[in-house]
C-alpha cells in the first residue's frame, strides 16, 4: 500500500460523513503525513505505516459496531411500539 | 397501520444484520474501564518519550493493558467487532514493546506510537460506551 492508497482510503472514510469517525480519520491522516516528514529509520516508518492500516481496520470495525448499535435501538423501539398496538 | 409499518421495516432489514444487531453484546463497564485506561495511559506516556528508560517501562505497561483488554473482550458473546479491534490495538502496542526489546527507539517513533494507541482507544471508547444497556 502506497501513501496515495492510504490517502484515498482515508478520503473514502471521510466521505461517509459519520461524525464519530471524522476526528479519528483526520488523526490517521496527520500520522501518515508525519511519517513522510519525520526523522525515522526505514524500519520504524514501515511499522508505522502498518499501524496506519491497523487503525483503519479499527475504524472500520467500530463503524460496523456503531451501525449495529443504531439498528439495535430501532429494533427495541419497534418491539415497544408493537406492544402498544 | 403501525403493525404494517413495523413489519415493513423489519422485512427491509436483512435477516443476518437483524439478528446480529438484536443479539449485540450489552454495555460492559469493565470493557469500558479498560479501554479508558488505555487511552489515558497512552496520552500520559507520550509525554515521557524523550526519556528512553521510562518509555521502555511504559511500552511494557501499555502492551500488558492492551493484552488484558483483548483477552477480556475475547469470550464475550456477540462481540465480534470489539474483539477484532482489540486484536489490532494490541498489535500496535506489542510492536512498540518489541522495538524497545530489540534496541534503540527514536522519540518521534515513540510519540507517534502512543498517539496511535491513544486515538484508536478513543475511537473504541466512543462506540463501546454506546453499546445497548
Backbone of each chain as ProteinMPNN parsed JSONL, in Angstrom:
{"seq_chain_A": "XXXXXXXXXXXXXXXXXXXXXXXXXXXXXXXXXXXXXXXXXXXXXXXXXXXXXXXXXXXXXXXXXXXXXXXXXXXXXXXXXXXXX", "coords_chain_A": {"N_chain_A": [[0.842, -1.201, 0.0], [0.608, 2.192, -0.922], [1.409, 5.678, -0.043], [-0.461, 7.2, -1.413], [-2.549, 5.353, -1.794], [-3.32, 4.987, 0.856], [-4.175, 7.58, 1.468], [-6.349, 7.811, -0.258], [-8.038, 5.826, 0.782], [-8.549, 6.925, 3.279], [-9.827, 9.29, 2.523], [-12.171, 8.234, 1.434], [-13.353, 7.222, 3.761], [-13.786, 9.596, 5.147], [-15.689, 10.727, 3.517], [-17.986, 9.37, 4.161], [-19.214, 10.814, 6.051], [-19.729, 10.341, 8.703], [-19.788, 11.563, 11.838], [-18.68, 10.508, 14.161], [-16.34, 9.278, 13.431], [-14.828, 11.093, 12.064], [-12.866, 12.675, 13.36], [-11.054, 10.688, 14.11], [-10.23, 9.706, 11.621], [-9.048, 11.986, 10.568], [-6.927, 12.179, 12.301], [-5.437, 9.851, 11.711], [-4.719, 10.508, 9.15], [-3.055, 12.681, 9.634], [-0.962, 11.42, 10.935], [0.015, 9.794, 8.893], [1.022, 11.8, 7.275], [3.033, 12.808, 8.965], [4.752, 10.636, 9.034], [5.821, 10.756, 6.537], [7.422, 13.0, 6.732], [8.881, 12.937, 9.121], [11.858, 12.284, 11.192], [12.769, 9.294, 10.897], [13.782, 5.836, 11.082], [14.024, 3.488, 8.345], [12.855, 1.063, 9.04], [11.282, 1.803, 11.226], [9.475, 3.585, 9.987], [8.199, 1.791, 8.276], [6.873, 0.101, 10.093], [5.155, 1.973, 11.292], [3.539, 2.638, 9.158], [2.241, 0.219, 8.82], [0.819, 0.323, 11.154], [-0.935, 2.422, 10.565], [-2.612, 1.148, 8.766], [-3.675, -0.74, 10.543], [-5.066, 0.976, 12.231], [-6.99, 1.939, 10.469], [-8.417, -0.416, 10.132], [-9.434, -0.699, 12.719], [-11.109, 1.557, 12.847], [-12.945, 0.836, 10.87], [-14.086, -1.518, 11.986], [-15.263, -0.443, 14.29], [-17.039, 1.303, 13.115], [-18.838, -0.477, 11.938], [-19.81, -1.642, 14.27], [-21.037, 0.582, 15.469], [-23.127, 0.986, 13.681], [-24.61, -1.339, 14.12], [-25.375, -0.858, 16.743], [-27.118, 1.297, 16.38], [-29.096, 0.053, 14.876], [-29.941, -1.851, 16.729], [-31.148, -0.195, 18.613], [-33.312, 0.741, 17.076], [-34.71, -1.668, 16.616], [-35.489, -2.319, 19.224], [-37.148, -0.153, 19.831], [-39.153, -0.621, 17.954], [-40.166, -3.048, 18.94], [-41.239, -2.163, 21.372], [-43.164, -0.384, 20.385], [-44.822, -2.169, 19.035], [-45.908, -3.526, 21.172], [-47.752, -1.762, 22.106], [-49.719, -1.691, 20.236]], "CA_chain_A": [[0.0, 0.0, 0.0], [1.395, 3.427, -1.001], [0.797, 6.817, 0.653], [-1.653, 7.609, -2.174], [-3.623, 4.392, -1.479], [-3.784, 5.296, 2.211], [-4.903, 8.847, 1.418], [-7.644, 7.548, -0.902], [-8.875, 5.08, 1.729], [-8.963, 7.881, 4.315], [-10.805, 10.211, 1.915], [-13.437, 7.481, 1.345], [-13.939, 7.168, 5.109], [-14.261, 10.946, 5.482], [-16.879, 10.996, 2.71], [-19.188, 8.746, 4.737], [-19.857, 11.878, 6.815], [-20.031, 9.91, 10.072], [-19.049, 12.457, 12.736], [-17.961, 9.73, 15.175], [-15.035, 8.836, 12.941], [-14.14, 12.167, 11.341], [-11.658, 13.043, 14.101], [-10.108, 9.565, 14.038], [-9.679, 9.653, 10.261], [-8.147, 13.143, 10.437], [-5.712, 11.854, 13.059], [-4.658, 8.867, 10.938], [-4.172, 11.246, 8.017], [-1.934, 13.503, 10.112], [0.153, 10.494, 11.213], [0.588, 9.414, 7.591], [1.815, 12.963, 6.856], [4.231, 12.857, 9.832], [5.67, 9.559, 8.634], [6.501, 11.212, 5.329], [8.352, 14.099, 7.006], [9.652, 12.794, 10.373], [13.166, 11.639, 11.209], [12.549, 7.91, 11.329], [14.503, 4.838, 10.294], [13.147, 2.816, 7.376], [12.1, 0.045, 9.79], [10.255, 2.487, 12.023], [8.447, 4.088, 9.061], [7.426, 0.635, 7.788], [5.949, -0.335, 11.15], [4.114, 2.991, 11.493], [2.59, 2.502, 8.043], [1.389, -0.937, 9.157], [-0.102, 0.805, 12.199], [-1.996, 3.206, 9.908], [-3.568, 0.143, 8.265], [-4.375, -1.298, 11.725], [-6.021, 1.991, 12.708], [-8.113, 1.926, 9.513], [-9.208, -1.615, 10.468], [-10.158, -0.4, 13.967], [-12.191, 2.491, 12.495], [-13.978, 0.058, 10.143], [-14.792, -2.403, 12.941], [-16.099, 0.384, 15.169], [-18.125, 1.839, 12.283], [-19.834, -1.557, 11.849], [-20.434, -1.788, 15.593], [-21.927, 1.737, 15.673], [-24.338, 0.733, 12.874], [-25.393, -2.365, 14.826], [-25.976, -0.216, 17.922], [-28.279, 2.081, 15.918], [-30.125, -0.924, 14.481], [-30.43, -2.435, 17.979], [-32.076, 0.788, 19.189], [-34.532, 0.737, 16.246], [-35.445, -2.918, 16.879], [-36.111, -2.245, 20.553], [-38.266, 0.806, 19.734], [-40.227, -1.323, 17.226], [-40.766, -4.036, 19.852], [-42.068, -1.408, 22.317], [-44.324, 0.115, 19.638], [-45.713, -3.31, 18.761], [-46.619, -3.923, 22.394], [-48.838, -0.796, 22.355], [-50.719, -1.78, 19.164]], "C_chain_A": [[0.879, 1.254, 0.0], [0.713, 4.531, -0.183], [-0.477, 7.26, -0.069], [-2.834, 6.681, -1.881], [-4.23, 4.707, -0.107], [-4.64, 6.562, 2.199], [-6.282, 8.649, 0.788], [-8.591, 6.823, 0.042], [-9.404, 6.013, 2.816], [-10.016, 8.852, 3.782], [-12.168, 9.535, 1.797], [-14.147, 7.455, 2.691], [-14.492, 8.535, 5.52], [-15.564, 11.259, 4.753], [-18.14, 10.337, 3.246], [-19.928, 9.751, 5.613], [-20.217, 11.49, 8.233], [-19.154, 10.702, 11.043], [-18.212, 11.7, 13.765], [-16.522, 9.455, 14.735], [-14.232, 9.917, 12.229], [-12.822, 12.534, 12.022], [-10.602, 11.95, 13.986], [-9.435, 9.512, 12.659], [-8.689, 10.808, 10.056], [-6.83, 12.872, 11.158], [-4.815, 10.888, 12.273], [-3.982, 9.563, 9.754], [-2.948, 12.069, 8.452], [-0.718, 12.634, 10.427], [0.837, 10.087, 9.902], [1.472, 10.55, 7.06], [3.133, 13.043, 7.64], [5.251, 11.812, 9.424], [6.482, 10.006, 7.417], [7.608, 12.216, 5.665], [9.266, 13.872, 8.213], [11.0, 12.12, 10.174], [12.994, 10.231, 11.764], [13.428, 6.987, 10.507], [13.5, 4.177, 9.347], [12.265, 1.781, 8.075], [10.955, 0.662, 10.574], [9.113, 2.969, 11.123], [7.565, 2.948, 8.557], [6.41, 0.184, 8.839], [4.823, 0.675, 11.358], [3.088, 2.955, 10.368], [1.669, 1.302, 8.265], [0.386, -0.554, 10.24], [-1.239, 1.627, 11.603], [-3.065, 2.252, 9.377], [-4.363, -0.454, 9.429], [-5.412, -0.316, 12.247], [-7.226, 2.076, 11.779], [-9.023, 0.732, 9.808], [-10.043, -1.366, 11.726], [-11.342, 0.523, 13.663], [-13.32, 1.733, 11.779], [-14.777, -0.828, 11.085], [-15.742, -1.587, 13.821], [-17.259, 1.013, 14.404], [-19.236, 0.798, 12.14], [-20.574, -1.713, 13.175], [-21.419, -0.643, 15.855], [-23.228, 1.547, 14.887], [-25.229, -0.295, 13.566], [-26.082, -1.77, 16.059], [-27.212, 0.575, 17.523], [-29.431, 1.155, 15.56], [-30.755, -1.564, 15.721], [-31.461, -1.505, 18.628], [-33.403, 0.774, 18.422], [-35.375, -0.501, 16.543], [-36.177, -2.825, 18.218], [-37.27, -1.244, 20.59], [-39.444, 0.135, 19.039], [-40.938, -2.325, 18.134], [-41.692, -3.323, 20.849], [-43.323, -0.886, 21.634], [-45.342, -0.988, 19.422], [-46.521, -3.686, 19.993], [-47.766, -2.966, 22.725], [-49.946, -0.886, 21.307], [-51.891, -2.654, 19.621]], "O_chain_A": [[1.788, 1.374, 0.821], [-0.403, 4.356, 0.305], [-1.454, 7.649, 0.571], [-3.969, 7.134, -1.735], [-5.447, 4.701, 0.078], [-5.694, 6.616, 2.833], [-7.265, 9.24, 1.235], [-9.779, 7.138, 0.114], [-10.561, 5.909, 3.225], [-10.969, 9.196, 4.48], [-13.2, 10.165, 2.027], [-15.362, 7.637, 2.775], [-15.539, 8.62, 6.161], [-16.433, 11.955, 5.28], [-19.246, 10.695, 2.84], [-21.115, 9.582, 5.893], [-20.936, 12.226, 8.908], [-17.935, 10.535, 11.068], [-17.164, 12.182, 14.195], [-15.607, 9.406, 15.557], [-13.089, 9.687, 11.834], [-11.794, 12.687, 11.363], [-9.418, 12.229, 13.793], [-8.227, 9.301, 12.553], [-7.632, 10.632, 9.451], [-5.761, 13.274, 10.699], [-3.602, 11.08, 12.181], [-2.843, 9.259, 9.4], [-1.947, 12.143, 7.74], [0.421, 13.053, 10.216], [2.063, 10.04, 9.811], [2.527, 10.306, 6.474], [4.195, 13.305, 7.076], [6.457, 12.057, 9.459], [7.662, 9.682, 7.284], [8.619, 12.279, 4.965], [10.304, 14.523, 8.333], [11.258, 11.482, 9.154], [13.069, 10.02, 12.975], [13.782, 7.305, 9.372], [12.287, 4.292, 9.526], [11.085, 1.637, 7.753], [9.836, 0.15, 10.599], [7.938, 2.79, 11.446], [6.351, 3.102, 8.423], [5.248, -0.079, 8.528], [3.673, 0.291, 11.576], [1.906, 3.211, 10.593], [0.481, 1.348, 7.945], [-0.746, -1.036, 10.252], [-2.375, 1.549, 12.071], [-4.262, 2.505, 9.513], [-5.573, -0.651, 9.322], [-6.503, -0.713, 12.657], [-8.354, 2.261, 12.237], [-10.247, 0.847, 9.743], [-11.205, -1.765, 11.799], [-12.447, 0.301, 14.158], [-14.499, 1.96, 12.05], [-16.004, -0.886, 10.997], [-16.879, -1.991, 14.064], [-18.333, 1.232, 14.965], [-20.42, 1.128, 12.209], [-21.792, -1.891, 13.207], [-22.502, -0.864, 16.396], [-24.303, 1.905, 15.368], [-26.45, -0.145, 13.599], [-27.216, -2.124, 16.381], [-28.229, 0.544, 18.216], [-30.587, 1.422, 15.89], [-31.964, -1.792, 15.757], [-32.497, -1.95, 19.123], [-34.478, 0.791, 19.022], [-36.592, -0.41, 16.702], [-37.342, -3.208, 18.327], [-38.256, -1.459, 21.294], [-40.59, 0.288, 19.461], [-42.163, -2.437, 18.103], [-42.786, -3.805, 21.141], [-44.412, -0.93, 22.205], [-46.545, -0.794, 19.593], [-47.671, -4.111, 19.886], [-48.647, -3.298, 23.519], [-50.988, -0.248, 21.449], [-52.842, -2.857, 18.865]]}, "seq_chain_B": "XXXXXXXXXXXXXXXXXXXXXXXXXXXXXXXXXXXXXXXXXXXXXXXXXXXXXXXXXXXXXXXXXXXXXXXXXXXXXXXXXXXXXXXXXXXXXXXXXXXXXXXXXXXXXXXXXXXXXXXXXXXXXXXXXXXXX", "coords_chain_B": {"N_chain_B": [[-52.052, 0.062, 11.114], [-49.622, 0.863, 12.296], [-48.624, -1.626, 12.907], [-48.261, -2.668, 10.369], [-46.308, -0.947, 9.442], [-44.212, -1.621, 11.157], [-43.744, -4.275, 10.377], [-42.981, -3.901, 7.698], [-40.651, -2.389, 8.03], [-39.095, -4.217, 9.454], [-38.842, -6.277, 7.586], [-37.384, -4.984, 5.665], [-34.842, -4.987, 6.541], [-31.869, -6.946, 6.402], [-31.902, -10.427, 7.23], [-29.678, -11.514, 8.63], [-28.219, -9.264, 9.492], [-30.116, -8.175, 11.115], [-30.431, -10.094, 13.17], [-27.825, -10.1, 14.19], [-27.649, -7.455, 15.154], [-29.732, -7.428, 17.012], [-28.942, -9.3, 18.915], [-26.683, -8.171, 19.907], [-23.733, -7.677, 21.933], [-24.08, -6.514, 25.256], [-23.566, -3.332, 26.969], [-20.583, -3.202, 28.819], [-19.183, -2.559, 31.82], [-16.578, -3.061, 32.695], [-15.168, -3.511, 30.336], [-15.399, -1.001, 29.203], [-14.02, 0.505, 31.115], [-11.372, -0.501, 30.949], [-10.611, 0.185, 28.314], [-10.724, 2.915, 28.536], [-8.697, 3.37, 30.381], [-6.497, 2.57, 28.844], [-6.472, 4.543, 26.865], [-6.037, 6.85, 28.451], [-3.58, 6.279, 29.763], [-1.861, 6.009, 27.527], [-1.859, 8.607, 26.505], [-0.605, 9.943, 28.594], [1.885, 8.618, 28.713], [2.988, 9.339, 26.293], [4.026, 11.852, 26.703], [6.398, 11.286, 27.942], [8.252, 10.371, 26.175], [10.772, 11.326, 25.513], [12.457, 10.4, 27.424], [14.202, 7.61, 27.448], [14.532, 5.38, 29.156], [12.31, 5.449, 30.899], [10.332, 5.28, 28.959], [10.677, 2.753, 27.892], [9.787, 1.131, 29.984], [7.144, 2.085, 30.103], [6.21, 1.237, 27.616], [6.063, -1.503, 28.0], [4.092, -1.584, 29.975], [1.807, -0.54, 28.679], [1.489, -2.416, 26.675], [0.874, -4.679, 28.174], [-1.625, -3.911, 29.11], [-3.213, -3.6, 26.784], [-3.206, -6.21, 25.986], [-4.584, -7.394, 28.098], [-7.088, -6.179, 27.665], [-7.755, -7.285, 25.167], [-7.89, -10.035, 25.816], [-9.926, -9.952, 27.732], [-12.195, -9.093, 26.272], [-12.479, -11.117, 24.477], [-14.071, -13.485, 24.944], [-16.638, -12.617, 25.248], [-19.928, -12.942, 24.322], [-21.289, -12.341, 21.008], [-19.674, -10.201, 20.205], [-18.053, -9.527, 18.141], [-16.928, -7.326, 16.55], [-15.64, -5.692, 18.441], [-13.77, -7.483, 19.449], [-12.161, -7.927, 17.181], [-11.15, -5.332, 16.763], [-9.787, -4.977, 19.172], [-7.729, -6.812, 18.901], [-6.206, -5.643, 16.866], [-5.451, -3.234, 18.105], [-3.884, -4.25, 20.147], [-1.815, -5.329, 18.634], [-0.576, -2.984, 17.707], [0.439, -1.926, 20.12], [2.073, -4.046, 21.077], [4.03, -4.031, 19.148], [5.461, -1.705, 19.716], [6.574, -2.328, 22.225], [8.175, -4.482, 21.464], [10.077, -3.208, 19.85], [11.532, -1.734, 21.759], [12.604, -3.857, 23.155], [14.244, -4.927, 21.218], [16.118, -2.91, 20.713], [17.378, 0.439, 20.138], [15.068, 3.194, 20.186], [13.512, 5.8, 18.427], [12.532, 9.055, 19.698], [10.502, 10.269, 18.145], [9.237, 8.116, 16.887], [8.264, 6.77, 19.153], [6.436, 8.702, 20.143], [4.553, 8.881, 18.027], [3.595, 6.274, 18.044], [2.376, 6.062, 20.639], [0.457, 8.041, 20.274], [-1.076, 6.85, 18.263], [-2.101, 4.662, 19.658], [-3.536, 5.942, 21.71], [-5.443, 7.482, 20.248], [-6.777, 5.496, 18.77], [-7.838, 4.043, 20.871], [-9.556, 5.958, 21.88], [-11.425, 6.189, 19.799], [-12.538, 3.637, 19.962], [-13.528, 3.698, 22.571], [-15.585, 5.608, 22.375], [-17.517, 4.249, 20.832], [-17.889, 1.813, 22.2], [-18.918, 2.751, 24.558], [-21.472, 3.326, 23.788], [-22.832, 0.991, 23.577], [-25.726, -1.138, 23.809], [-27.735, -0.82, 26.779]], "CA_chain_B": [[-51.078, 0.819, 10.321], [-48.33, 0.775, 12.989], [-48.165, -3.005, 12.787], [-47.791, -2.796, 8.984], [-45.043, -0.201, 9.388], [-43.208, -2.426, 11.863], [-43.427, -5.446, 9.541], [-42.243, -3.429, 6.518], [-39.302, -2.031, 8.481], [-38.381, -5.441, 9.821], [-38.511, -7.029, 6.368], [-36.42, -4.243, 4.853], [-33.509, -5.279, 7.07], [-31.509, -8.331, 6.082], [-32.062, -11.297, 8.388], [-28.435, -11.677, 9.375], [-27.919, -7.987, 10.155], [-31.138, -8.012, 12.15], [-30.09, -10.983, 14.296], [-26.565, -9.561, 14.738], [-27.928, -6.227, 15.912], [-30.625, -7.719, 18.133], [-28.208, -10.056, 19.943], [-25.429, -7.445, 20.183], [-23.248, -7.682, 23.327], [-24.512, -5.338, 26.024], [-22.537, -2.485, 27.579], [-19.866, -3.885, 29.892], [-18.433, -1.469, 32.471], [-15.147, -3.41, 32.756], [-14.63, -3.285, 28.988], [-15.309, 0.458, 29.046], [-12.965, 0.988, 32.023], [-10.021, -0.851, 30.458], [-10.276, 0.976, 27.113], [-10.495, 4.283, 29.025], [-7.352, 3.382, 30.983], [-5.506, 2.506, 27.752], [-6.431, 5.888, 26.253], [-5.448, 7.792, 29.418], [-2.159, 5.93, 29.95], [-1.103, 6.298, 26.297], [-1.702, 10.065, 26.443], [0.381, 10.311, 29.623], [3.188, 8.05, 28.342], [3.521, 10.071, 25.129], [4.773, 12.999, 27.232], [7.675, 10.828, 28.506], [9.0, 9.683, 25.117], [12.161, 11.775, 25.432], [13.214, 9.63, 28.422], [14.111, 6.249, 26.885], [14.377, 4.377, 30.23], [10.9, 5.463, 31.309], [9.496, 4.864, 27.826], [10.773, 1.291, 27.754], [8.865, 0.583, 31.003], [5.784, 2.443, 29.679], [5.829, 0.386, 26.474], [5.666, -2.792, 28.577], [2.837, -1.415, 30.713], [0.671, -0.362, 27.754], [1.311, -3.698, 25.969], [0.154, -5.563, 29.111], [-3.031, -3.495, 29.23], [-3.953, -3.918, 25.551], [-3.369, -7.67, 26.002], [-5.684, -7.627, 29.04], [-8.337, -5.787, 27.0], [-8.036, -8.279, 24.127], [-8.315, -11.283, 26.468], [-11.203, -9.73, 28.42], [-13.285, -8.987, 25.29], [-12.443, -12.269, 23.57], [-15.115, -14.504, 25.106], [-17.97, -12.023, 25.426], [-20.722, -13.359, 23.148], [-21.793, -11.326, 20.068], [-18.767, -9.066, 20.426], [-17.103, -9.722, 17.047], [-16.216, -6.115, 16.114], [-14.735, -5.248, 19.512], [-12.67, -8.462, 19.503], [-11.262, -7.663, 16.041], [-10.463, -4.053, 17.008], [-8.864, -5.187, 20.303], [-6.551, -7.514, 18.376], [-5.397, -4.649, 16.123], [-4.877, -2.31, 19.093], [-2.816, -4.985, 20.831], [-0.679, -5.427, 17.696], [0.116, -1.686, 17.697], [1.18, -1.79, 21.386], [3.13, -5.071, 21.164], [5.089, -3.593, 18.227], [6.285, -0.727, 20.418], [7.343, -3.05, 23.246], [9.185, -5.29, 20.763], [11.152, -2.293, 19.415], [12.369, -1.432, 22.929], [13.327, -5.093, 23.475], [15.262, -5.148, 20.181], [17.186, -1.9, 20.712], [17.092, 1.874, 20.277], [13.812, 3.683, 19.6], [13.547, 7.266, 18.348], [11.397, 9.704, 20.366], [9.419, 10.524, 17.177], [8.527, 6.838, 16.725], [7.566, 6.545, 20.419], [5.29, 9.627, 20.232], [3.529, 8.501, 17.037], [3.007, 5.011, 18.524], [1.434, 6.331, 21.737], [-0.651, 8.781, 19.66], [-1.928, 5.872, 17.558], [-2.805, 3.871, 20.68], [-4.484, 6.825, 22.386], [-6.551, 7.851, 19.358], [-7.575, 4.293, 18.464], [-8.585, 3.73, 22.091], [-10.66, 6.925, 21.996], [-12.441, 5.776, 18.817], [-13.21, 2.452, 20.516], [-14.255, 4.11, 23.784], [-16.807, 6.29, 21.938], [-18.516, 3.282, 20.344], [-18.147, 0.835, 23.276], [-19.775, 3.437, 25.527], [-22.845, 3.4, 23.26], [-23.456, -0.334, 23.482], [-27.04, -1.121, 24.478], [-27.779, -1.151, 28.22]], "C_chain_B": [[-49.669, 0.724, 10.934], [-47.73, -0.618, 12.831], [-47.565, -3.219, 11.388], [-46.427, -2.123, 8.839], [-43.914, -1.014, 10.026], [-42.772, -3.61, 11.013], [-42.591, -5.025, 8.337], [-40.802, -3.079, 6.907], [-38.467, -3.267, 8.786], [-37.947, -6.209, 8.576], [-37.462, -6.315, 5.528], [-34.987, -4.468, 5.344], [-33.142, -6.718, 6.728], [-31.56, -9.163, 7.357], [-30.831, -11.364, 9.255], [-28.098, -10.41, 10.165], [-28.866, -7.774, 11.318], [-30.796, -8.829, 13.393], [-28.833, -10.476, 14.99], [-26.822, -8.365, 15.646], [-28.767, -6.517, 17.144], [-29.879, -8.399, 19.287], [-26.917, -9.364, 20.4], [-25.048, -7.468, 21.667], [-23.644, -6.378, 24.011], [-23.296, -4.551, 26.538], [-21.918, -3.225, 28.766], [-18.942, -2.848, 30.552], [-16.94, -1.779, 32.585], [-14.467, -3.149, 31.412], [-14.398, -1.781, 28.785], [-14.165, 1.029, 29.903], [-11.571, 0.721, 31.442], [-9.651, -0.008, 29.234], [-10.028, 2.439, 27.503], [-9.105, 4.402, 29.641], [-6.272, 3.369, 29.9], [-5.336, 3.892, 27.127], [-5.692, 6.878, 27.165], [-3.948, 7.543, 29.577], [-1.332, 6.311, 28.72], [-0.858, 7.794, 26.16], [-0.622, 10.547, 27.401], [1.788, 9.845, 29.214], [3.827, 8.786, 27.159], [4.406, 11.236, 25.583], [6.167, 12.598, 27.731], [8.581, 10.175, 27.458], [10.459, 10.136, 24.993], [13.062, 11.07, 26.452], [13.115, 8.139, 28.056], [13.945, 5.168, 27.962], [12.918, 4.27, 30.674], [10.016, 4.898, 30.193], [9.522, 3.357, 27.615], [9.81, 0.621, 28.75], [7.417, 0.842, 30.578], [5.296, 1.561, 28.533], [5.373, -0.986, 26.964], [4.315, -2.701, 29.267], [1.641, -1.317, 29.764], [0.402, -1.671, 26.992], [0.573, -4.702, 26.866], [-1.332, -5.216, 29.147], [-3.828, -3.779, 27.948], [-4.167, -5.436, 25.437], [-4.515, -8.058, 26.945], [-7.025, -7.318, 28.375], [-8.742, -6.826, 25.947], [-8.56, -9.569, 24.769], [-9.672, -11.129, 27.15], [-12.368, -9.759, 27.419], [-13.52, -10.292, 24.527], [-13.612, -13.25, 23.704], [-16.465, -13.922, 25.507], [-18.746, -12.327, 24.149], [-21.197, -12.153, 22.332], [-20.987, -10.03, 20.164], [-17.697, -9.002, 19.331], [-16.273, -8.474, 16.702], [-15.235, -5.617, 17.17], [-13.531, -6.179, 19.598], [-11.65, -8.171, 18.396], [-10.48, -6.376, 16.268], [-9.44, -4.199, 18.137], [-7.586, -5.883, 19.84], [-5.623, -6.537, 17.654], [-4.72, -3.669, 17.081], [-3.707, -2.975, 19.82], [-1.58, -5.13, 19.922], [0.13, -4.124, 17.689], [1.003, -1.569, 18.951], [2.319, -2.804, 21.492], [4.317, -4.686, 20.281], [6.031, -2.606, 18.897], [7.165, -1.419, 21.462], [8.483, -3.848, 22.599], [10.366, -4.438, 20.326], [12.099, -1.993, 20.578], [13.177, -2.669, 23.342], [14.492, -5.283, 22.498], [16.395, -4.117, 20.212], [16.673, -0.49, 20.825], [15.79, 2.258, 19.557], [13.861, 5.203, 19.566], [12.344, 7.86, 19.07], [10.217, 9.946, 19.418], [8.569, 9.272, 16.991], [7.659, 6.567, 17.952], [6.307, 7.415, 20.49], [4.185, 9.237, 19.261], [2.831, 7.22, 17.479], [1.974, 5.269, 19.621], [0.232, 7.141, 21.248], [-1.637, 7.819, 18.992], [-2.745, 5.068, 18.557], [-3.894, 4.719, 21.329], [-5.691, 7.136, 21.501], [-7.415, 6.655, 18.983], [-8.422, 3.925, 19.672], [-9.759, 4.686, 22.253], [-11.796, 6.577, 21.025], [-13.248, 4.607, 19.38], [-14.063, 2.815, 21.727], [-15.596, 4.749, 23.413], [-17.901, 5.282, 21.58], [-18.886, 2.266, 21.429], [-19.073, 1.444, 24.336], [-21.221, 3.529, 25.089], [-23.501, 2.036, 23.104], [-24.774, -0.332, 24.249], [-26.962, -1.518, 25.938], [-28.764, -2.29, 28.435]], "O_chain_B": [[-48.675, 0.536, 10.232], [-46.523, -0.784, 12.651], [-46.521, -3.853, 11.233], [-45.518, -2.656, 8.202], [-42.805, -1.081, 9.496], [-41.584, -3.919, 10.93], [-41.617, -5.691, 7.986], [-39.856, -3.429, 6.202], [-37.293, -3.35, 8.426], [-36.832, -6.728, 8.512], [-36.732, -6.952, 4.768], [-34.031, -4.168, 4.63], [-33.995, -7.605, 6.759], [-31.289, -8.653, 8.444], [-30.923, -11.28, 10.479], [-27.741, -10.47, 11.342], [-28.48, -7.261, 12.368], [-30.86, -8.332, 14.517], [-28.77, -10.424, 16.219], [-26.287, -8.273, 16.751], [-28.547, -5.927, 18.202], [-30.133, -8.128, 20.461], [-26.155, -9.922, 21.191], [-25.898, -7.307, 22.543], [-23.557, -5.295, 23.432], [-22.167, -5.042, 26.538], [-22.622, -3.794, 29.6], [-18.029, -2.327, 29.911], [-16.119, -0.862, 32.573], [-13.348, -2.64, 31.353], [-13.363, -1.353, 28.275], [-13.439, 1.923, 29.467], [-10.707, 1.598, 31.443], [-8.518, 0.46, 29.12], [-9.219, 3.122, 26.874], [-8.418, 5.405, 29.451], [-5.261, 4.062, 30.014], [-4.219, 4.353, 26.892], [-4.837, 7.639, 26.712], [-3.146, 8.476, 29.533], [-0.24, 6.867, 28.847], [0.224, 8.211, 25.746], [0.169, 11.433, 27.077], [2.759, 10.588, 29.354], [5.051, 8.847, 27.041], [5.401, 11.564, 24.937], [7.025, 13.46, 27.924], [9.557, 9.508, 27.803], [11.287, 9.416, 24.435], [14.287, 11.137, 26.352], [12.101, 7.491, 28.31], [13.294, 4.152, 27.718], [12.365, 3.179, 30.807], [9.08, 4.141, 30.447], [8.526, 2.756, 27.213], [9.111, -0.331, 28.404], [6.566, -0.043, 30.671], [4.125, 1.185, 28.481], [4.428, -1.566, 26.428], [3.492, -3.611, 29.167], [0.597, -1.924, 30.002], [-0.747, -2.002, 26.698], [-0.25, -5.48, 26.385], [-2.187, -6.1, 29.206], [-4.996, -4.16, 28.024], [-5.163, -5.894, 24.876], [-5.316, -8.939, 26.631], [-7.979, -8.085, 28.499], [-9.91, -7.2, 25.844], [-9.558, -10.128, 24.315], [-10.477, -12.06, 27.151], [-13.402, -10.373, 27.684], [-14.607, -10.538, 24.004], [-14.091, -13.787, 22.705], [-17.327, -14.625, 26.033], [-18.299, -12.019, 23.044], [-21.473, -11.087, 22.882], [-21.537, -8.929, 20.2], [-16.594, -8.501, 19.548], [-15.052, -8.56, 16.578], [-14.134, -5.174, 16.843], [-12.404, -5.725, 19.795], [-10.442, -8.167, 18.633], [-9.28, -6.326, 15.997], [-8.356, -3.619, 18.074], [-6.496, -5.582, 20.325], [-4.404, -6.598, 17.811], [-3.556, -3.315, 16.893], [-2.678, -2.348, 20.074], [-0.445, -5.062, 20.392], [1.361, -4.15, 17.669], [2.164, -1.168, 18.862], [3.41, -2.462, 21.947], [5.466, -4.974, 20.616], [7.243, -2.65, 18.687], [8.357, -1.129, 21.568], [9.601, -3.886, 23.112], [11.516, -4.869, 20.412], [13.318, -1.998, 20.408], [14.302, -2.543, 23.824], [15.573, -5.732, 22.879], [17.511, -4.415, 19.785], [15.679, -0.226, 21.501], [15.46, 1.735, 18.492], [14.213, 5.833, 20.564], [11.264, 7.269, 19.073], [9.062, 9.843, 19.832], [7.341, 9.346, 16.943], [6.492, 6.191, 17.836], [5.236, 6.929, 20.854], [3.009, 9.258, 19.621], [1.618, 7.085, 17.315], [0.85, 4.772, 19.559], [-0.882, 6.958, 21.739], [-2.854, 7.949, 19.132], [-3.931, 4.817, 18.342], [-5.033, 4.275, 21.479], [-6.832, 7.06, 21.957], [-8.637, 6.772, 18.887], [-9.583, 3.54, 19.528], [-10.831, 4.287, 22.707], [-12.973, 6.659, 21.377], [-14.476, 4.583, 19.289], [-15.173, 2.31, 21.893], [-16.617, 4.475, 24.045], [-19.057, 5.438, 21.972], [-20.053, 1.9, 21.567], [-19.898, 0.75, 24.93], [-22.106, 3.78, 25.907], [-24.601, 1.933, 22.561], [-24.921, 0.397, 25.231], [-26.222, -2.431, 26.305], [-28.96, -2.731, 29.568]]}, "name": "protein", "num_of_chains": 2, "seq": "XXXXXXXXXXXXXXXXXXXXXXXXXXXXXXXXXXXXXXXXXXXXXXXXXXXXXXXXXXXXXXXXXXXXXXXXXXXXXXXXXXXXXXXXXXXXXXXXXXXXXXXXXXXXXXXXXXXXXXXXXXXXXXXXXXXXXXXXXXXXXXXXXXXXXXXXXXXXXXXXXXXXXXXXXXXXXXXXXXXXXXXXXXXXXXXXXXXXXXXXXXXXXXXXXXXXXXXXXX"}
